[in-house]
Amino acid sequence: MIAAAVHLVACMVVFSIVERLWPSSSSPRKWWQRPLLVDICSWLILPLAVGAGITLAILFADALPREHFWYWLVRARTLIGAIPLVMQIVIAFLVIDFLSHWIHRAYHRIPFLWSFHVMHNTSEHVDWLSTLRLHPISQMIDTALIAGLLLIAGLPLKPIIAANALVGFSAVLTHANVPWTFGAFGRLFVSPIFHHWHHARAGAELRTPEPVNFGAALSIWDRIFGTSIDDKNRPIRFGADEASATNLRSLLLYPLRFCVRGRRNR
């Protein structure tokens, strides 16, 4: 909790300077000029959920009987364990980012999963502070699933944590309220403008029938699988209509209400 608070304060300082140097032409509002409670609470809660997810992944991987591993998996674990740490981080980063892209798409396509993810998309003022507006239960499960797969594949915990940190840093940057497109590098990496179109309010800003730009750190997955748009202008309106954007308790309990409504409608 203390580390999360330190990171939060550091980001407040850094992004206050960044937004002053590179103001967004379409949205002059600063991060502190909007409701802050939900996002500040999320910044303090989410690291606990990530830590719980990694702990679950370790327990699951350690509980698997090693003698029952398939031959190819044993061979893969041997090869991965022998490569340098930097390459292990690169492998973990690519796998995490690829799986995150598809998990993110699933959250938008499966109603039950959307009941968790809607919390993130309720942000009506997208900036660095809205990055961690995520449901802690879904974040814990996502982290446990991806980290568990990497541990089973033979990657040590250190490169997995390092790769998660890189993806997390990218997420904070891509939510920042700045008019960056990354130029030619935007063909490979998710830029703030690229990701902001994922948060554009459907019907008001986003004219495509389905959400777009699901990538976490790399934009190549969206380009390969046909889910990208490259508008260089920042959207004006963000958010989702299904849930309150300012009530933390309501957002956390939204999946439960979704299940109750489902049972009533049967």
C-alpha positions, 0 to 999 in steps of 0.5 A, spaced: 500 500 500 505 504 501 509 503 495 502 504 491 501 511 494 509 513 493 508 511 485 501 515 485 504 521 488 510 520 483 505 519 477 502 526 479 508 530 479 511 527 472 504 527 469 503 534 471 509 536 468 508 532 462 501 535 461 503 542 461 509 541 456 504 537 451 497 539 453 492 536 449 489 540 444 482 537 444 481 537 452 485 542 456 482 539 462 488 537 467 487 530 471 486 534 478 480 538 475 475 532 475 472 527 480 478 523 483 475 518 488 474 512 484 481 512 481 485 514 487 482 508 490 483 504 484 491 506 484 491 503 492 487 497 491 489 494 484 497 492 486 494 488 492 490 484 486 496 483 482 500 481 488 494 476 489 494 474 482 502 472 482 501 468 488 496 464 486 500 463 479 506 461 483 501 456 488 498 453 482 505 452 478 508 449 484 502 444 485 503 441 478 506 434 478 512 435 474 513 428 472 506 428 468 509 434 464 508 432 456 515 431 453 515 438 449 513 442 455 519 439 459 524 441 453 521 448 452 522 449 460 529 447 459 530 451 453 527 457 456 530 456 463 537 457 459 536 463 455 539 470 458 534 474 463 533 479 457 531 475 452 526 471 458 523 478 459 522 479 452 519 473 451 514 474 457 513 481 455 510 479 448 506 473 451 503 477 456 501 483 451 498 478 446 494 474 451 492 481 454 489 483 447 485 477 446 483 477 454 481 484 453 477 483 446 473 477 450 471 482 456 468 486 450 464 481 447 462 476 453 456 480 457 459 476 464 466 479 463 464 485 461 460 486 467 467 486 470 471 490 465 465 496 464 468 499 471 474 501 466 470 504 461 466 508 465 472 513 465 469 520 462 476 523 463 481 519 460 488 520 463 494 517 466 490 516 473 484 512 470 489 507 468 488 502 474 480 503 474 479 496 473 475 491 477 480 487 482 477 480 482 478 480 474 485 483 475 487 478 480 484 472 475 487 475 469 494 476 472 494 469 475 492 466 469 497 469 464 503 468 470 501 461 471 502 459 464 508 463 463 511 459 470 508 453 467 512 454 461 519 455 465 520 462 465 522 464 472 518 469 476 523 475 475 522 476 468 515 475 469 514 481 474 519 485 469 515 484 463 508 486 467 512 492 470 513 494 462 506 493 460 503 497 466 508 502 464 505 502 457 498 502 460 499 509 464 503 512 458 497 510 453 492 513 458 495 520 459 492 526 456 497 528 451 496 528 443 502 523 442 501 518 436 508 516 436 509 517 429 512 511 425 513 508 432 505 508 432 505 502 427 508 498 433 507 501 439 500 503 442 500 511 443 495 515 447 491 517 441 491 510 439 488 507 445 484 513 447 479 511 441 478 505 445 475 509 450 471 513 445 463 513 447 460 509 442 455 512 438 457 519 440 465 519 438 466 511 435 462 510 429 464 503 428 459 497 430 465 494 435 470 497 440 477 498 437 484 498 439 485 493 444 492 493 445 496 494 451 503 496 449 503 493 442 499 495 436 501 490 432 495 485 434 490 490 432 493 491 426 494 484 424 487 482 427 483 488 424 481 491 430 485 498 429 483 505 427 488 510 426 485 517 427 490 522 429 485 526 433 483 525 440 476 523 441 472 528 445 467 524 449 469 518 453 465 513 458 460 507 458 452 508 459 451 502 463 454 504 470 456 510 474 462 513 473 463 516 480 461 510 485 466 505 487 461 501 491 457 501 485 462 499 480 465 493 484 458 490 485 456 491 478 458 484 476 453 481 482 447 485 480 449 483 473 448 476 475 442 477 479 438 480 473 440 474 469 437 470 474 431 474 474 430 474 467 430 467 466 
